[in-house]
């Protein structure tokens, strides 16, 4: 009962916050378009909502900002949970953990806006705290709105409607193109294929990530099938490293019986160890989660298994990355089907289908 009451309270708070934002937005001048002049901007804040994957899908937008605002300082503000990994992968930028309360304390007493311009990524449309922070700390704030919202229903100076059939990497860049003068299609193309600044030495090991972030159980491919892939690789004398994050410890028991003899279990590796392990792998296999995006960013050949989410919107992007998706009639549901009991979108990805791609990538047959 306490959990239900807590959830009900969170819903009420979110609704009240949304109503407050809409009421305030009615008194804000929302220009129909912006044409920001890059030479007039000295400090930019880029707010990233979501997890590691959302941060990586923001990398092209950051590259576009660097290419466009050559004399401006760009601060990248990320969630505290994903900060250690994103600080490594986005090391060419000033990356800092996002503390909403600190922004409020620094801005409100003097009403000083430290940034000339602020942008947010697509997933921040679902994070009202980021919207408030971006507006409070910058003279001009640009972000996204839901597809069913009007132009002036947000606090941002300028908003772009979320497109459910367009990849988040492109949407994050298009927000910049729509608001900044002189950003052309060539710049978008050049920045779209950004990669991490790493120099990996590939090993013979295959990295498997059978888990998902807390709250996303519908993304799980059956663990028994991951184990079967591991056993097939071991039979071919291929070394395997199986990754487990803090929320995935409950999966370890399913693999302890086959640990050893070329199979290593990596439980809660640190941020640098996680990035190094994926960067050095000969192949990555996992569910729709942050490690798959790391593999694509660093150029590790990879396989990501998608079900409830739309790969056209959020799949890892890389020349050596393959996404397996059955395209069930009920998917993508974006986790709205809370009553889903069959999870057909993941169940219908067969072991043989995954194994076929694994063999092709590892052995070229």
TORKOL-4160 file (C-alpha; in steps of 0.2 Angstrom, whole numbers, padded with zeros to 4 digits, m for minus):
365
<pt num="1" X="0000" Y="0000" Z="0000"/>
<pt num="2" X="0014" Y="0012" Z="0004"/>
<pt num="3" X="0022" Y="0009" Z="m0013"/>
<pt num="4" X="0005" Y="0013" Z="m0022"/>
<pt num="5" X="0003" Y="0029" Z="m0011"/>
<pt num="6" X="0020" Y="0034" Z="m0015"/>
<pt num="7" X="0017" Y="0032" Z="m0034"/>
<pt num="8" X="0001" Y="0041" Z="m0033"/>
<pt num="9" X="0010" Y="0055" Z="m0024"/>
<pt num="10" X="0023" Y="0056" Z="m0037"/>
<pt num="11" X="0010" Y="0057" Z="m0051"/>
<pt num="12" X="0001" Y="0071" Z="m0042"/>
<pt num="13" X="0017" Y="0081" Z="m0040"/>
<pt num="14" X="0021" Y="0079" Z="m0058"/>
<pt num="15" X="0004" Y="0085" Z="m0063"/>
<pt num="16" X="0005" Y="0100" Z="m0052"/>
<pt num="17" X="0022" Y="0104" Z="m0059"/>
<pt num="18" X="0016" Y="0103" Z="m0077"/>
<pt num="19" X="0001" Y="0114" Z="m0073"/>
<pt num="20" X="0013" Y="0127" Z="m0065"/>
<pt num="21" X="0024" Y="0126" Z="m0080"/>
<pt num="22" X="0010" Y="0128" Z="m0092"/>
<pt num="23" X="0003" Y="0143" Z="m0082"/>
<pt num="24" X="0020" Y="0152" Z="m0082"/>
<pt num="25" X="0023" Y="0148" Z="m0100"/>
<pt num="26" X="0007" Y="0157" Z="m0105"/>
<pt num="27" X="0016" Y="0173" Z="m0099"/>
<pt num="28" X="0032" Y="0170" Z="m0109"/>
<pt num="29" X="0036" Y="0176" Z="m0126"/>
<pt num="30" X="0039" Y="0161" Z="m0137"/>
<pt num="31" X="0046" Y="0167" Z="m0153"/>
<pt num="32" X="0040" Y="0157" Z="m0168"/>
<pt num="33" X="0058" Y="0154" Z="m0173"/>
<pt num="34" X="0076" Y="0159" Z="m0167"/>
<pt num="35" X="0091" Y="0163" Z="m0177"/>
<pt num="36" X="0105" Y="0163" Z="m0164"/>
<pt num="37" X="0121" Y="0171" Z="m0169"/>
<pt num="38" X="0136" Y="0160" Z="m0164"/>
<pt num="39" X="0148" Y="0174" Z="m0161"/>
<pt num="40" X="0137" Y="0182" Z="m0148"/>
<pt num="41" X="0137" Y="0166" Z="m0137"/>
<pt num="42" X="0151" Y="0164" Z="m0124"/>
<pt num="43" X="0144" Y="0150" Z="m0112"/>
<pt num="44" X="0132" Y="0136" Z="m0117"/>
<pt num="45" X="0124" Y="0123" Z="m0105"/>
<pt num="46" X="0119" Y="0106" Z="m0113"/>
<pt num="47" X="0108" Y="0096" Z="m0101"/>
<pt num="48" X="0107" Y="0077" Z="m0104"/>
<pt num="49" X="0092" Y="0068" Z="m0097"/>
<pt num="50" X="0091" Y="0049" Z="m0096"/>
<pt num="51" X="0105" Y="0036" Z="m0095"/>
<pt num="52" X="0121" Y="0031" Z="m0103"/>
<pt num="53" X="0113" Y="0028" Z="m0120"/>
<pt num="54" X="0104" Y="0044" Z="m0120"/>
<pt num="55" X="0121" Y="0053" Z="m0116"/>
<pt num="56" X="0129" Y="0044" Z="m0131"/>
<pt num="57" X="0115" Y="0049" Z="m0142"/>
<pt num="58" X="0118" Y="0067" Z="m0138"/>
<pt num="59" X="0136" Y="0066" Z="m0143"/>
<pt num="60" X="0133" Y="0071" Z="m0161"/>
<pt num="61" X="0124" Y="0087" Z="m0155"/>
<pt num="62" X="0139" Y="0091" Z="m0144"/>
<pt num="63" X="0150" Y="0089" Z="m0159"/>
<pt num="64" X="0139" Y="0101" Z="m0168"/>
<pt num="65" X="0139" Y="0114" Z="m0154"/>
<pt num="66" X="0158" Y="0113" Z="m0154"/>
<pt num="67" X="0159" Y="0115" Z="m0173"/>
<pt num="68" X="0146" Y="0130" Z="m0173"/>
<pt num="69" X="0151" Y="0139" Z="m0157"/>
<pt num="70" X="0170" Y="0139" Z="m0159"/>
<pt num="71" X="0173" Y="0152" Z="m0146"/>
<pt num="72" X="0160" Y="0147" Z="m0133"/>
<pt num="73" X="0163" Y="0136" Z="m0118"/>
<pt num="74" X="0151" Y="0121" Z="m0118"/>
<pt num="75" X="0146" Y="0113" Z="m0101"/>
<pt num="76" X="0138" Y="0096" Z="m0102"/>
<pt num="77" X="0127" Y="0093" Z="m0087"/>
<pt num="78" X="0123" Y="0074" Z="m0085"/>
<pt num="79" X="0113" Y="0063" Z="m0072"/>
<pt num="80" X="0123" Y="0059" Z="m0057"/>
<pt num="81" X="0121" Y="0040" Z="m0060"/>
<pt num="82" X="0128" Y="0040" Z="m0078"/>
<pt num="83" X="0141" Y="0054" Z="m0074"/>
<pt num="84" X="0157" Y="0042" Z="m0071"/>
<pt num="85" X="0154" Y="0034" Z="m0088"/>
<pt num="86" X="0149" Y="0049" Z="m0098"/>
<pt num="87" X="0164" Y="0059" Z="m0091"/>
<pt num="88" X="0176" Y="0046" Z="m0099"/>
<pt num="89" X="0166" Y="0044" Z="m0116"/>
<pt num="90" X="0164" Y="0063" Z="m0118"/>
<pt num="91" X="0181" Y="0068" Z="m0111"/>
<pt num="92" X="0183" Y="0082" Z="m0124"/>
<pt num="93" X="0169" Y="0092" Z="m0115"/>
<pt num="94" X="0167" Y="0100" Z="m0098"/>
<pt num="95" X="0156" Y="0086" Z="m0091"/>
<pt num="96" X="0148" Y="0088" Z="m0073"/>
<pt num="97" X="0135" Y="0079" Z="m0063"/>
<pt num="98" X="0118" Y="0088" Z="m0064"/>
<pt num="99" X="0112" Y="0095" Z="m0047"/>
<pt num="100" X="0096" Y="0104" Z="m0049"/>
<pt num="101" X="0096" Y="0111" Z="m0031"/>
<pt num="102" X="0113" Y="0118" Z="m0034"/>
<pt num="103" X="0107" Y="0127" Z="m0049"/>
<pt num="104" X="0093" Y="0134" Z="m0040"/>
<pt num="105" X="0104" Y="0140" Z="m0025"/>
<pt num="106" X="0116" Y="0148" Z="m0037"/>
<pt num="107" X="0103" Y="0157" Z="m0048"/>
<pt num="108" X="0089" Y="0162" Z="m0037"/>
<pt num="109" X="0098" Y="0173" Z="m0024"/>
<pt num="110" X="0105" Y="0185" Z="m0037"/>
<pt num="111" X="0094" Y="0180" Z="m0052"/>
<pt num="112" X="0110" Y="0178" Z="m0061"/>
<pt num="113" X="0110" Y="0167" Z="m0077"/>
<pt num="114" X="0127" Y="0160" Z="m0080"/>
<pt num="115" X="0124" Y="0154" Z="m0097"/>
<pt num="116" X="0119" Y="0163" Z="m0113"/>
<pt num="117" X="0111" Y="0148" Z="m0121"/>
<pt num="118" X="0105" Y="0131" Z="m0115"/>
<pt num="119" X="0100" Y="0115" Z="m0124"/>
<pt num="120" X="0092" Y="0099" Z="m0118"/>
<pt num="121" X="0091" Y="0082" Z="m0126"/>
<pt num="122" X="0076" Y="0073" Z="m0132"/>
<pt num="123" X="0073" Y="0062" Z="m0116"/>
<pt num="124" X="0073" Y="0078" Z="m0105"/>
<pt num="125" X="0056" Y="0082" Z="m0112"/>
<pt num="126" X="0050" Y="0069" Z="m0099"/>
<pt num="127" X="0061" Y="0078" Z="m0085"/>
<pt num="128" X="0053" Y="0094" Z="m0078"/>
<pt num="129" X="0067" Y="0097" Z="m0067"/>
<pt num="130" X="0079" Y="0099" Z="m0081"/>
<pt num="131" X="0067" Y="0111" Z="m0090"/>
<pt num="132" X="0066" Y="0122" Z="m0075"/>
<pt num="133" X="0085" Y="0122" Z="m0073"/>
<pt num="134" X="0088" Y="0126" Z="m0091"/>
<pt num="135" X="0076" Y="0140" Z="m0091"/>
<pt num="136" X="0083" Y="0147" Z="m0074"/>
<pt num="137" X="0101" Y="0146" Z="m0078"/>
<pt num="138" X="0101" Y="0153" Z="m0096"/>
<pt num="139" X="0095" Y="0168" Z="m0106"/>
<pt num="140" X="0089" Y="0157" Z="m0120"/>
<pt num="141" X="0084" Y="0139" Z="m0117"/>
<pt num="142" X="0079" Y="0127" Z="m0131"/>
<pt num="143" X="0071" Y="0110" Z="m0128"/>
<pt num="144" X="0058" Y="0097" Z="m0134"/>
<pt num="145" X="0039" Y="0096" Z="m0131"/>
<pt num="146" X="0028" Y="0081" Z="m0133"/>
<pt num="147" X="0020" Y="0078" Z="m0150"/>
<pt num="148" X="0002" Y="0083" Z="m0143"/>
<pt num="149" X="0008" Y="0099" Z="m0135"/>
<pt num="150" X="0006" Y="0116" Z="m0142"/>
<pt num="151" X="0021" Y="0128" Z="m0145"/>
<pt num="152" X="0019" Y="0138" Z="m0130"/>
<pt num="153" X="0015" Y="0125" Z="m0117"/>
<pt num="154" X="0033" Y="0124" Z="m0111"/>
<pt num="155" X="0045" Y="0136" Z="m0102"/>
<pt num="156" X="0058" Y="0135" Z="m0115"/>
<pt num="157" X="0061" Y="0150" Z="m0127"/>
<pt num="158" X="0060" Y="0138" Z="m0141"/>
<pt num="159" X="0054" Y="0120" Z="m0143"/>
<pt num="160" X="0054" Y="0106" Z="m0156"/>
<pt num="161" X="0041" Y="0093" Z="m0157"/>
<pt num="162" X="0047" Y="0075" Z="m0153"/>
<pt num="163" X="0046" Y="0064" Z="m0168"/>
<pt num="164" X="0043" Y="0046" Z="m0164"/>
<pt num="165" X="0050" Y="0040" Z="m0181"/>
<pt num="166" X="0066" Y="0049" Z="m0180"/>
<pt num="167" X="0082" Y="0044" Z="m0171"/>
<pt num="168" X="0086" Y="0054" Z="m0156"/>
<pt num="169" X="0104" Y="0057" Z="m0162"/>
<pt num="170" X="0096" Y="0067" Z="m0177"/>
<pt num="171" X="0083" Y="0075" Z="m0166"/>
<pt num="172" X="0096" Y="0082" Z="m0154"/>
<pt num="173" X="0105" Y="0090" Z="m0169"/>
<pt num="174" X="0090" Y="0096" Z="m0177"/>
<pt num="175" X="0085" Y="0106" Z="m0162"/>
<pt num="176" X="0102" Y="0116" Z="m0164"/>
<pt num="177" X="0099" Y="0118" Z="m0183"/>
<pt num="178" X="0082" Y="0125" Z="m0180"/>
<pt num="179" X="0088" Y="0138" Z="m0168"/>
<pt num="180" X="0106" Y="0143" Z="m0173"/>
<pt num="181" X="0110" Y="0153" Z="m0189"/>
<pt num="182" X="0121" Y="0146" Z="m0202"/>
<pt num="183" X="0120" Y="0127" Z="m0197"/>
<pt num="184" X="0119" Y="0118" Z="m0214"/>
<pt num="185" X="0115" Y="0100" Z="m0219"/>
<pt num="186" X="0134" Y="0096" Z="m0222"/>
<pt num="187" X="0138" Y="0100" Z="m0203"/>
<pt num="188" X="0124" Y="0088" Z="m0198"/>
<pt num="189" X="0131" Y="0074" Z="m0209"/>
<pt num="190" X="0149" Y="0077" Z="m0203"/>
<pt num="191" X="0144" Y="0077" Z="m0184"/>
<pt num="192" X="0132" Y="0062" Z="m0185"/>
<pt num="193" X="0146" Y="0049" Z="m0186"/>
<pt num="194" X="0155" Y="0055" Z="m0171"/>
<pt num="195" X="0165" Y="0042" Z="m0161"/>
<pt num="196" X="0174" Y="0041" Z="m0144"/>
<pt num="197" X="0192" Y="0046" Z="m0143"/>
<pt num="198" X="0199" Y="0029" Z="m0138"/>
<pt num="199" X="0212" Y="0018" Z="m0146"/>
<pt num="200" X="0206" Y="0000" Z="m0142"/>
<pt num="201" X="0217" Y="m0015" Z="m0144"/>
<pt num="202" X="0205" Y="m0029" Z="m0148"/>
<pt num="203" X="0206" Y="m0045" Z="m0138"/>
<pt num="204" X="0198" Y="m0062" Z="m0142"/>
<pt num="205" X="0185" Y="m0060" Z="m0129"/>
<pt num="206" X="0166" Y="m0058" Z="m0132"/>
<pt num="207" X="0157" Y="m0047" Z="m0120"/>
<pt num="208" X="0139" Y="m0051" Z="m0115"/>
<pt num="209" X="0128" Y="m0040" Z="m0106"/>
<pt num="210" X="0112" Y="m0050" Z="m0101"/>
<pt num="211" X="0104" Y="m0037" Z="m0090"/>
<pt num="212" X="0095" Y="m0020" Z="m0091"/>
<pt num="213" X="0093" Y="m0005" Z="m0080"/>
<pt num="214" X="0081" Y="m0006" Z="m0066"/>
<pt num="215" X="0062" Y="m0004" Z="m0071"/>
<pt num="216" X="0065" Y="m0011" Z="m0089"/>
<pt num="217" X="0062" Y="m0029" Z="m0087"/>
<pt num="218" X="0052" Y="m0030" Z="m0103"/>
<pt num="219" X="0069" Y="m0027" Z="m0112"/>
<pt num="220" X="0076" Y="m0044" Z="m0106"/>
<pt num="221" X="0080" Y="m0057" Z="m0118"/>
<pt num="222" X="0078" Y="m0074" Z="m0108"/>
<pt num="223" X="0094" Y="m0077" Z="m0098"/>
<pt num="224" X="0094" Y="m0095" Z="m0102"/>
<pt num="225" X="0097" Y="m0090" Z="m0120"/>
<pt num="226" X="0112" Y="m0079" Z="m0116"/>
<pt num="227" X="0119" Y="m0094" Z="m0106"/>
<pt num="228" X="0117" Y="m0105" Z="m0122"/>
<pt num="229" X="0126" Y="m0092" Z="m0133"/>
<pt num="230" X="0140" Y="m0092" Z="m0119"/>
<pt num="231" X="0141" Y="m0111" Z="m0120"/>
<pt num="232" X="0142" Y="m0112" Z="m0139"/>
<pt num="233" X="0156" Y="m0099" Z="m0138"/>
<pt num="234" X="0166" Y="m0109" Z="m0125"/>
<pt num="235" X="0164" Y="m0124" Z="m0136"/>
<pt num="236" X="0173" Y="m0115" Z="m0149"/>
<pt num="237" X="0187" Y="m0110" Z="m0137"/>
<pt num="238" X="0181" Y="m0091" Z="m0138"/>
<pt num="239" X="0184" Y="m0082" Z="m0121"/>
<pt num="240" X="0168" Y="m0073" Z="m0114"/>
<pt num="241" X="0166" Y="m0059" Z="m0102"/>
<pt num="242" X="0149" Y="m0057" Z="m0094"/>
<pt num="243" X="0144" Y="m0040" Z="m0087"/>
<pt num="244" X="0133" Y="m0037" Z="m0072"/>
<pt num="245" X="0128" Y="m0020" Z="m0066"/>
<pt num="246" X="0122" Y="m0016" Z="m0048"/>
<pt num="247" X="0104" Y="m0019" Z="m0052"/>
<pt num="248" X="0108" Y="m0036" Z="m0061"/>
<pt num="249" X="0116" Y="m0046" Z="m0047"/>
<pt num="250" X="0101" Y="m0057" Z="m0047"/>
<pt num="251" X="0106" Y="m0064" Z="m0064"/>
<pt num="252" X="0123" Y="m0070" Z="m0058"/>
<pt num="253" X="0117" Y="m0087" Z="m0051"/>
<pt num="254" X="0112" Y="m0092" Z="m0069"/>
<pt num="255" X="0130" Y="m0091" Z="m0075"/>
<pt num="256" X="0140" Y="m0096" Z="m0060"/>
<pt num="257" X="0139" Y="m0114" Z="m0065"/>
<pt num="258" X="0149" Y="m0111" Z="m0081"/>
<pt num="259" X="0161" Y="m0098" Z="m0074"/>
<pt num="260" X="0179" Y="m0103" Z="m0078"/>
<pt num="261" X="0187" Y="m0111" Z="m0093"/>
<pt num="262" X="0187" Y="m0095" Z="m0103"/>
<pt num="263" X="0171" Y="m0088" Z="m0095"/>
<pt num="264" X="0173" Y="m0073" Z="m0084"/>
<pt num="265" X="0160" Y="m0064" Z="m0074"/>
<pt num="266" X="0162" Y="m0046" Z="m0071"/>
<pt num="267" X="0151" Y="m0039" Z="m0057"/>
<pt num="268" X="0149" Y="m0020" Z="m0055"/>
<pt num="269" X="0165" Y="m0015" Z="m0064"/>
<pt num="270" X="0170" Y="0003" Z="m0062"/>
<pt num="271" X="0167" Y="0016" Z="m0075"/>
<pt num="272" X="0184" Y="0015" Z="m0083"/>
<pt num="273" X="0184" Y="m0004" Z="m0082"/>
<pt num="274" X="0167" Y="m0005" Z="m0091"/>
<pt num="275" X="0173" Y="0006" Z="m0105"/>
<pt num="276" X="0189" Y="m0003" Z="m0107"/>
<pt num="277" X="0181" Y="m0020" Z="m0107"/>
<pt num="278" X="0169" Y="m0015" Z="m0121"/>
<pt num="279" X="0182" Y="m0006" Z="m0131"/>
<pt num="280" X="0194" Y="m0020" Z="m0131"/>
<pt num="281" X="0181" Y="m0034" Z="m0135"/>
<pt num="282" X="0180" Y="m0043" Z="m0152"/>
<pt num="283" X="0161" Y="m0043" Z="m0151"/>
<pt num="284" X="0147" Y="m0036" Z="m0139"/>
<pt num="285" X="0130" Y="m0044" Z="m0137"/>
<pt num="286" X="0117" Y="m0037" Z="m0126"/>
<pt num="287" X="0099" Y="m0030" Z="m0123"/>
<pt num="288" X="0093" Y="m0013" Z="m0127"/>
<pt num="289" X="0104" Y="m0003" Z="m0114"/>
<pt num="290" X="0119" Y="0008" Z="m0111"/>
<pt num="291" X="0133" Y="m0004" Z="m0114"/>
<pt num="292" X="0127" Y="m0007" Z="m0132"/>
<pt num="293" X="0128" Y="0011" Z="m0136"/>
<pt num="294" X="0146" Y="0011" Z="m0128"/>
<pt num="295" X="0150" Y="m0003" Z="m0140"/>
<pt num="296" X="0144" Y="0007" Z="m0155"/>
<pt num="297" X="0152" Y="0023" Z="m0150"/>
<pt num="298" X="0170" Y="0015" Z="m0148"/>
<pt num="299" X="0168" Y="0005" Z="m0164"/>
<pt num="300" X="0167" Y="m0013" Z="m0156"/>
<pt num="301" X="0156" Y="m0024" Z="m0167"/>
<pt num="302" X="0140" Y="m0027" Z="m0158"/>
<pt num="303" X="0123" Y="m0035" Z="m0158"/>
<pt num="304" X="0108" Y="m0027" Z="m0148"/>
<pt num="305" X="0092" Y="m0035" Z="m0145"/>
<pt num="306" X="0077" Y="m0024" Z="m0146"/>
<pt num="307" X="0058" Y="m0027" Z="m0142"/>
<pt num="308" X="0047" Y="m0014" Z="m0132"/>
<pt num="309" X="0057" Y="0001" Z="m0139"/>
<pt num="310" X="0058" Y="0007" Z="m0157"/>
<pt num="311" X="0076" Y="0004" Z="m0164"/>
<pt num="312" X="0072" Y="0018" Z="m0177"/>
<pt num="313" X="0072" Y="0030" Z="m0162"/>
<pt num="314" X="0085" Y="0024" Z="m0150"/>
<pt num="315" X="0096" Y="0009" Z="m0157"/>
<pt num="316" X="0115" Y="0010" Z="m0156"/>
<pt num="317" X="0121" Y="0018" Z="m0172"/>
<pt num="318" X="0138" Y="0011" Z="m0179"/>
<pt num="319" X="0144" Y="0003" Z="m0195"/>
<pt num="320" X="0148" Y="m0013" Z="m0186"/>
<pt num="321" X="0133" Y="m0014" Z="m0175"/>
<pt num="322" X="0118" Y="m0025" Z="m0179"/>
<pt num="323" X="0100" Y="m0023" Z="m0171"/>
<pt num="324" X="0089" Y="m0038" Z="m0170"/>
<pt num="325" X="0071" Y="m0034" Z="m0169"/>
<pt num="326" X="0056" Y="m0045" Z="m0174"/>
<pt num="327" X="0043" Y="m0030" Z="m0176"/>
<pt num="328" X="0029" Y="m0038" Z="m0167"/>
<pt num="329" X="0011" Y="m0031" Z="m0170"/>
<pt num="330" X="0011" Y="m0024" Z="m0152"/>
<pt num="331" X="0029" Y="m0017" Z="m0153"/>
<pt num="332" X="0036" Y="m0004" Z="m0151"/>
<pt num="333" X="0025" Y="m0001" Z="m0135"/>
<pt num="334" X="0038" Y="0010" Z="m0126"/>
<pt num="335" X="0033" Y="0000" Z="m0110"/>
<pt num="336" X="0015" Y="0007" Z="m0110"/>
<pt num="337" X="0009" Y="m0011" Z="m0110"/>
<pt num="338" X="0011" Y="m0013" Z="m0092"/>
<pt num="339" X="m0001" Y="m0029" Z="m0092"/>
<pt num="340" X="0011" Y="m0038" Z="m0105"/>
<pt num="341" X="0013" Y="m0056" Z="m0099"/>
<pt num="342" X="0020" Y="m0064" Z="m0115"/>
<pt num="343" X="0034" Y="m0052" Z="m0119"/>
<pt num="344" X="0034" Y="m0059" Z="m0137"/>
<pt num="345" X="0045" Y="m0045" Z="m0144"/>
<pt num="346" X="0060" Y="m0053" Z="m0134"/>
<pt num="347" X="0054" Y="m0071" Z="m0133"/>
<pt num="348" X="0053" Y="m0072" Z="m0152"/>
<pt num="349" X="0071" Y="m0068" Z="m0155"/>
<pt num="350" X="0078" Y="m0086" Z="m0156"/>
<pt num="351" X="0095" Y="m0092" Z="m0150"/>
<pt num="352" X="0099" Y="m0098" Z="m0168"/>
<pt num="353" X="0095" Y="m0081" Z="m0175"/>
<pt num="354" X="0107" Y="m0072" Z="m0163"/>
<pt num="355" X="0120" Y="m0086" Z="m0165"/>
<pt num="356" X="0120" Y="m0084" Z="m0184"/>
<pt num="357" X="0125" Y="m0066" Z="m0182"/>
<pt num="358" X="0138" Y="m0070" Z="m0169"/>
<pt num="359" X="0146" Y="m0082" Z="m0180"/>
<pt num="360" X="0145" Y="m0070" Z="m0195"/>
<pt num="361" X="0154" Y="m0056" Z="m0185"/>
<pt num="362" X="0167" Y="m0067" Z="m0177"/>
<pt num="363" X="0171" Y="m0079" Z="m0190"/>
<pt num="364" X="0164" Y="m0072" Z="m0206"/>
<pt num="365" X="0154" Y="m0087" Z="m0210"/>
